[in-house]
Amino acid sequence: MKVTKSSPLVLAVLLACTPAVPAQLPSIDKKPWEKYFIVLKNRKFQFGITPDGEAMIHPLSKRGEIISTNNPIMFKVEILESKSDGKFISKKIDPNSLKSDQTASFNPENSFTYDGSVTGGATFEITITPDKQGFSISGKITDKGKLTNPLNVAIFMGLRPYPKDATRTVAETKNFDQRVRRDKFETIIKSGSRKSYNFAEGANFGSDMPTGVESLSMKSEAHDFTEFQVAVTGGAKITFEDRNQIVSDGVDFRWIIPVDANPTTDILKVTAK
């Protein structure tokens, strides 16, 4: 039978069989930002979020250029499920679930929010607020879906100005140690209590600061001596893994927002000067 017109019934069947277009964050329609949902750029760094939720911070040179496209500051939003043994499992975020009422833009002046879901059907919301020196971020679980264990929004960051190189010769290592002499990593555990580390030293941040820190800062020649600062407010501190390492290999840390946190007061702030 040859169909020459689409009857209402045929249209209804076709619509029912057509797969739904997955939600995803919009992208900026102006060059060179087409690969981003949001870009925040100041004199010291560029922070970008892609339509599939990937985030990255690129330190900038004094000329305002990205220092290294291959070595950004690591920045990741995580949804963590607590297990009975006290450990966490990171739930996979579905990039196609991400959506926002915010228009994709470069250097928005006001706060913006996006939400999404993870395996197990739990949903979350992330809010980012820009300011002149950087931005702050908060988040919350909006629905646990089928998951029964406690869930937390977390932010993972990695400050690794120098790519790890296990092939350095003795002479190269000596030159590198000279290069990082002015580099500095410092933490504030609480008001009046701070720790400082030289980049050539060995350290275990987890055992040195087992209860976490309120803020930290890093200044490195590899980042044009821009001082990056990360600080938190509210009921949770920045924590580190319990492992021995050389400071110049980088500093990884995580901020886990309490289950009952208030998104307006439990905030992580990233700035640079």
Protein Blocks (a to p, Z undefined) as FASTA:
>chain_A
ZZfbdcfklmmmmmmmpccddddddddfbdfklmpfbdcddfkbccdddfkopacddddd
fkopafblklccddddddddddfkopacdddddfklgccfbdcdehifbdcddddddehh
iacdddddddfklccdddddfbgkjafbdcdddddddddfbacdfkbcfklmmmmmmmmm
mgccdddfbghiacdddfkbccdfklmmmnopfbdcdddfkloopacddddedjbdcddd
dddddfklopcddddddfkbcfklmccddddZZ
